[in-house]
Every structure is written in C-alpha cells, then in structure tokens.
Amino acid sequence: MNKYETLYEALANLDGYIYPNEIALNWDLLIVMYPYVTGLVAGAFILASLNRVFDIKALRPTYEISLLTALSFMLVATMPLITHLGQPWRFYEMLVTPHLTSAMAIFGFVYLWYLMVVLLLEIWFDYRYDMVIWSQQKKGFVKFVYKALTLWVSETSPESRKTDEKIGYFITVVGIPSAFLLHGYVGFIFGSIKANPWWSTVMMPVIFIFSAMVSGIALVMFIYMGVSYLRKQKPDMMALDTIAKYLFYILIIDFTLESLDQIHRIYEADESFDILKILVRGKLFFTFFIMQIGVGVLIPLTTLGFLQFKKPRERIRKIIYLIISICVLVGIFYMRWNVVIGGQLFSKSFYGFTSYKVDLIGGADVWLSVLWFIVPFFILAFLLWLLPPWKKNHEAMH
Amino acid sequence: MPLQVKRLLIVFVLFIGIMLGLKYFLTPESWREYGAYRGNALTEISDKEAKYVQTETCAMCHDSIAELKTQGAHKSIQCEICHGPGYKHIDDENIDMNIPDDNQFCMRCHSKNAASPQSIIKQIDAVEHSEGEECINCHNPHQPWL
C-alpha cells in the first residue's frame, strides 16, 4: 500500500472526484497472487480427480504430478496473505479465534479442511504402499523419513491396499466439492462486496472456479512437460492431448461465463456502468483486452480449437502446448489482476479514479509475489524427489 | 478398523488436541471484549501519534494568517491540506512545512473537471485564465478572492 505524507502527493495520482479512503489501494499485488495461487491449487486437484473419479485413463501419467503440484502451491497459498498483513506475526490469531461474523475469518478453516482432510490424505493413501516399500529399500535418515511418513504402519497386504484405494477414492469424491469450496470461497470474498459493482455479482464464485480449473490444468500441463524434459523422458502425448482437450472445454465454459457476466453488466447498464466502461477502456485496457482476453483466452481457444480438427506433428504439438500453457497462466494472472486491482481503481462516487503502479525496484510486494510464485516449484522439486511418481508401483488399483 | 486408518485417526486427534491447546494459550486476552476482535486494538490505534494537528494548533503561532484565512474562500480548508502534516513542525520549528507555489498545485482542485461541483470549487482553464502567469501573483492562497 502506498502511503502518502501530503495530500498533494496523493492527489497527483487521482483523476476526477474520489473519496479520501480510496486514494491508496489497500490490496496490492500480493492480494492478486492469493486468488491466483489458490486457483492453481484447485485447478490442479480437479485435473487429478478427472483421472480418479471420472476414470479418464489417458490422464493417469499426470495424476500424481497434479496432486503434488496442488500440494506445493497449497503450502504457500496463505503466504501472500500473511506477508501482506500489517502484523504478519499475528496471523495465527485467525486460527485460534474462530468466529462466523466475517467471511474472511472462514479462510483458515476452508484452508485447513482442504489441506489436511483432502490433499494430504489423498496423497498419503495414494503413496502409503510405495512409502512402505521405499522405507524397506532405503537406509539411514531417508528410511526414517519414509517410516515416519507411513506412521510406522508397514502393512502391504492386498486388503490394506484395497482399503487405501477405497478411502482414497472417497476422499477424491469429497475433494471435488472441497476444491470448488476453496476457490468458490475466494470468489465469494469478492462477489459478496455489495458496495463494489465491479466485484458484486453472484457469478463471481463460479467464474473463479472455472478460471481456477483453467489455470490449474495449464500449470500441470506446463509442469508435466517440464518434468519430462528434465528427466529426459518423452511426455505421454496421449495424456497431453487429453489435457489440452479438457483445457479447451473448460476454457470455453470459463469464457462463456465471463462473457455472460460482462454482457449482463452491459445490458443492465446501471448507474455504475459509465465508470466501469471508462475503467475497462482506459486503465484496464492492456490488462483486460490484451492480456486477459487476447493472450489468456483468444489465442489458446483458437489454437486448441484448431487442434481439435487437425493434429500437427508431435514436436509441433508439444511446442504449441508449452506456449498455450504459458499464455493461459499469464492470462489468468491478469484476470486476477483485473478483479483485485481493477475493483479498487474507481471511486464509489463513480466520478473518479485512483491509480496503482507496481514498484518494480523498491516494492516489497513485487519481490514477495515473485517469491511466492517460485517457492512452490522448489517444494514440488523436493516432493518429486521424495515421492517420485515414476518409481511408484503402478499395479495399484486405479 | 484397518491399522493405517487407526494411526491416522490418532494423528488427527493429536492435531485437534494441539489446536485446542494453542487456542487456549494463544487467544489474545482482550478477544471478544467488545466483539469478534481484540479489544486492545482500539487503544493501540488511538494511541498512535496523530500526524495532522489541525488548524487550531497552527493558529497558536500563526494567528495573523489564521485570521486572514477565516475571511477567504479557503476558510473551510485545513492548513495541512496544502502545507502537509504538521506533527514534526510543532515540536521543532526548524523543520519546514511544505509551501507550494506552483500553478500545478492550485490546478489540482481548480482545473476544469466535470466530476467536481462547479458551484463549490471555482474551476478555470489555466491557459486561458492566466496565460502562464503564476497564480500566487494575483491570488493570496490564504484569502484567494480578496
């Protein structure tokens, strides 16, 4: 948040008439990262569940990578929020003082439920048998780590594996609404702010869920190709083609919902419409039309649509998938930007604007945002070392 | 019940136990004193140093300017709106206040702007109105219309 000592400094950033508490943005780049990272978690998990619950066998090679990606990003999902707090050392107070009077106070519980009951349990049941085997093969400290991870249960009988499979399946089924809850909740935080016409729409949680799925699927596609490249293995093209197909379908739904929201807004043209029109055509022109819609939707949609009818050679397809996944990831980042920053740029008087410039050199928010995007990749590298999907016993049931 | 599920349940019970323990020990003392927040937060916020000291404080030393200002169109505007926060200056007069004298400063409020109420804030087209002349050559900001 930019703090201005004198009013003149502050006024230099304004256009038109705005209220004093709207001069500086309270939610900066870190709050853009929060729905972005959380969305990646929910999306990656949904991709895993497509394989497990909806039995799409072609996605099997990406199942564990999706889950581990979701976990890596989940572990840092709270960090943008915590580092944005004025008092970061008091973050735990939200968890020890539960109450129902604020939607924001619920996040700790939504987060804990998803992390503890869904992600960790699903990964644990999926890897339990393998961890037992690895604990018998390894030596020293690593052996101890695997033993501890199995909770010192060395059961490998077919019955025990069947139990793992059944419970794992049940958790995935519970996980789907939970993933919707996690990101729908984040959408609700914005959608329920009735004073802000850019945010206040019941469509917001739904749009957030679908955009989360789009970004999570693109991320797993990117990571799967990256991991295959680093391991000098050929990625399974069947899996990549299937991911691309689902990315295409969900992108269509996502774009339709977002368009519906905008068309509804344009047709209703209520008292806030003029200011929003100026906002979108002016301050958000680049981030909304060029990045969110152009790079994030139109390029991927036309390319993936083309691939549904005509399949070029594998090498070309891989390059296309790589570019598309990056385009989608960038586009969804800008979608979060347009929601979070866009919603704070105009005055509730509907007569003026403030401005927000990312401070690339001295701004802690930029460095922290980059950090919270990079750290999950290191966590993922560690998890892939600890729980390598390619060393798993794939005779497992699913 | 399968062994791995039993172990897992023990871990969950332990986790919930730890969370309840943390809740017992870490809940701030003044939590729920008035509502779902730390009651102490109110005094902590009110104890913060006020940076804007208000016109009355300025008038204790700058009485003639304060008197002049009460007669002009800027009478309802606090001194610190133009001169910046005065909390350092009241302790040490060597710390200078901001004295804006460029046209740009005046034009922040007085340039033509359809969003501002014309009847309350006088608005001009700077080029037409002054032809490059400094605003303060004709207008005294403390009493602009006299």
Boltz contact constraints between the chains, C-beta under 6 A:
constraints:
  - contact:
      token1: [A, 6]
      token2: [B, 84]
      max_distance: 6.0
  - contact:
      token1: [A, 6]
      token2: [B, 98]
      max_distance: 6.0
  - contact:
      token1: [A, 7]
      token2: [B, 81]
      max_distance: 6.0
  - contact:
      token1: [A, 11]
      token2: [B, 108]
      max_distance: 6.0
  - contact:
      token1: [A, 16]
      token2: [B, 115]
      max_distance: 6.0
  - contact:
      token1: [A, 17]
      token2: [B, 115]
      max_distance: 6.0
  - contact:
      token1: [A, 17]
      token2: [B, 116]
      max_distance: 6.0
  - contact:
      token1: [A, 96]
      token2: [B, 22]
      max_distance: 6.0
  - contact:
      token1: [A, 96]
      token2: [B, 23]
      max_distance: 6.0
  - contact:
      token1: [A, 96]
      token2: [B, 26]
      max_distance: 6.0
  - contact:
      token1: [A, 96]
      token2: [B, 27]
      max_distance: 6.0
  - contact:
      token1: [A, 97]
      token2: [B, 27]
      max_distance: 6.0
  - contact:
      token1: [A, 97]
      token2: [B, 31]
      max_distance: 6.0
  - contact:
      token1: [A, 99]
      token2: [B, 36]
      max_distance: 6.0
  - contact:
      token1: [A, 101]
      token2: [B, 36]
      max_distance: 6.0
  - contact:
      token1: [A, 151]
      token2: [B, 7]
      max_distance: 6.0
  - contact:
      token1: [A, 153]
      token2: [B, 3]
      max_distance: 6.0
  - contact:
      token1: [A, 153]
      token2: [B, 4]
      max_distance: 6.0
  - contact:
      token1: [A, 153]
      token2: [B, 7]
      max_distance: 6.0
  - contact:
      token1: [A, 155]
      token2: [B, 3]
      max_distance: 6.0
  - contact:
      token1: [A, 160]
      token2: [B, 2]
      max_distance: 6.0
  - contact:
      token1: [A, 163]
      token2: [B, 2]
      max_distance: 6.0
  - contact:
      token1: [A, 351]
      token2: [B, 115]
      max_distance: 6.0
  - contact:
      token1: [A, 352]
      token2: [B, 115]
      max_distance: 6.0
